Amino acid sequence: MYRFITFFIRPLMRLWTLAALASWNDLPRPPGVAGTHARGPDPLRVLLVGAGPAVGFGVLSHDLALSGNFARLLSATMGRGVDIDTIVDPVMTAKTALDAVNEVKLSRYDAVVLVVGLYECLQLVPASEWGRDVDAFLSRMERDGPDRLRTFAVEIQPLQPNTRMLRFVAPWITNRHVQRLNEELRKAGSTHPSTTIVPFLPPVISDQLRAHGCSWFP
C-alpha cells in the first residue's frame, strides 16, 4: 500500500519541492562554503557537508549556525581547538554531496560530518537508491581519506506535522519515508568501520516561528 501511494504522490512532491525552493531562497542564511573556529590547542579539523539543519537558515554567519555551535561544543568537550570547513546547500543530496567533495583534500581532516536526506525525503527518493548513494559517499571517505579520518552520518530529522511542508501530504507518508531512509543509512553505516551513525532528534518547532536560528527549517 505504501509503495502504491508513493508511486503516485512522488511526482507531485517533486513539483511542490521545486516550487518551494523560491521561498527557501528568500530566507537569510550563511554562504555555502565557509569556515568556523573554536579556540584551543591542537585543533581538530572537521568537514561539515550537507543540507537541512546544516545550512543555517535564519542566521547570516556560520558562527551562529550549526557549524559554529558544533565547534564550540566539541571544543568544550574535548579541550581542543576545532576548525570546521562547511560545504552546504539546501538541495544537497547524498549523491551531490559526493560531487561536492571531489576537489576536497580529505587528508586535511580528522572527521567528516554528513547531514543529508531531508531533500530526498521530500522528493520521496526510493530508499534503495538513497542507500546506494550514501554507501558511495562513505566508501569514498574510507578509500581516499587518511587512516585517522572518521565519518559521522546524521540521521534524517523527523518532520513535524505542523510544519508548512507537511500541509501538502499526510504526515505519515513523509515520516514513514524518513524511517525507511534512516534504515538504509544505518545499513550502509554498518558496513563501514570508520563510520558512526548519529541519531538526530530536534526539538518541536512551532510553525509560527520564522528563521530563528539553525534549529529551524522551513
C-alpha positions, -999 to +999 in steps of 0.1 A: +000+000+000+028+024+010+047+018-023+015+022-043+007+056-027+043+069-030+043+059-067+015+084-074+025+110-048+062+112-058+057+134-090+036+159-071+060+160-042+089+168-066+069+196-083+060+210-049+096+209-037+108+228-067+082+254-062+091+257-025+127+265-034+118+300-042+106+307-007+136+289+008+160+311-012+144+342+003+154+332+038+186+345+053+214+320+055+252+320+056+273+315+025+275+279+013+313+274+017+329+289+048+349+280+079+343+283+117+368+281+145+367+274+182+399+284+201+421+258+218+453+238+213+459+211+187+428+219+167+407+192+152+399+196+115+363+188+106+344+189+073+307+195+075+288+185+044+251+187+039+217+203+037+187+209+060+199+219+095+235+222+083+225+252+060+219+276+089+186+291+079+178+322+099+213+334+105+239+351+083+271+336+098+282+300+102+295+310+136+258+313+146+247+283+126+251+245+132+289+245+124+297+273+149+276+257+177+291+223+170+327+237+170+322+254+204+305+223+219+332+199+206+360+223+218+345+225+253+340+187+254+375+177+242+396+206+254+410+212+220+406+238+192+382+230+164+383+242+128+352+233+107+350+238+070+315+239+057+300+228+023+263+231+024+234+236+000+196+235+007+191+209-021+222+188-014+217+151-016+239+121-008+247+119-045+256+156-049+275+156-016+299+131-032+303+155-061+308+184-037+339+169-021+355+158-053+381+186-051+385+184-013+418+172+001+405+147+027+440+143+041+435+176+059+407+163+081+402+143+112+364+139+107+336+144+082+301+151+093+274+143+067+239+158+071+217+149+041+184+132+034+158+158+041+156+169+004+155+132-008+127+126+018+106+154+004+110+141-031+103+105-019+135+092-035+134+054-035+151+040-003+173+016-023+187+045-044+193+066-013+212+037+003+235+033-028+243+070-028+251+070+009+273+039+006+292+056-023+299+086-001+311+065+029+332+044+006+349+075-008+357+087+027+373+053+035+391+049+002+406+084-001+407+097+034+436+092+059+436+063+083+426+087+111+395+100+093+362+092+109+328+099+092+297+108+112+264+105+092+235+121+109+201+105+106+173+124+089+153+145+113+116+136+119+093+161+102+068+178+124+032+175+113+025+213+119+052+225+095+044+241+062+060+213+041+035+187+055+004+206+047+007+192+012+006+155+021-004+133+050+024+134+076+026+096+078+038+094+042+069+116+047+077+103+081+074+067+070+098+076+043+122+092+069+122+058+087+129+039+055+158+062+045+172+061+081+171+023+079+191+024+047+215+048+063+221+025+093+225-004+070+252+014+049+269+026+080+272-009+094+294-019+065+320+009+071+340+005+103+351+041+103+315+054+101+293+063+131+256+069+126+243+097+148+206+099+158+192+134+153+161+143+173+155+181+170+131+199+193+095+205+182+094+239+165+062+259+162+051+267+126+046+303+138+084+307+141+103+321+112+140+320+108+151+319+144+183+301+140+200+269+129+174+245+146+147+258+123+140+247+088+111+258+065 
